[in-house]
Amino acid sequence: MIKLYYILGACWISIVIPLGISFVLKDYETKNVSHHVKLLDAMCEVESNCDPSKVGEAGEIGWYQIMPDFWTDALEHDPTIGGVYEDVAKDKEYAERIILTWWDRYATEERLGRKPTDEDRARMHNKGPNGYKKDSSIPYWNKVNAHLSN
């Protein structure tokens, strides 16, 4: 379950996962929070048709076709996430937390030299931390963007 809290113009996302464990992601601008949800929904459609049982050709799994290294990067950035890799195919909210944490690590203004866009985030998800620079990630972005436009 995702809950949004607006405090002094900032938005906090509280995510509750099974067993009553919860965590909070902060520092997302209010105007971008609902768009992250739309972006994640579009990526889910493109990656797997939102089928958690899908396994990709390179071994990526779940709704968002997450690779083990992607999962490890997110856990290194925020070890409080816990869980095991297979959880990204068992719990959609857990998979989304992995993605948001990964973006918090790599899709940053400091790293990119400018404010990250949804295109940056999607292309990075598809081709890694420098995927936003790779021409090979453009077709993926075009598919995601088409879903965002619907």
SULWO-V146415 format. One record per helix or strand of 2 or more residues. SS is the DSSP state (h for helix, s for strand). FROM is the first residue (numbers start at 1). LEN is the number of residues. If there is no record, write none. Layout:
# SULWO-V146415
ss = [SS:SS]
from = [FROM:FROM]
len = [LEN:LEN]
This chain:
# SULWO-V146415
ss = [s:s:h:s:h:h:h:h:h:h:h:h:h]
from = [2:10:18:21:30:68:79:85:92:109:118:131:135]
len = [6:8:3:9:19:10:3:5:15:4:10:3:15]
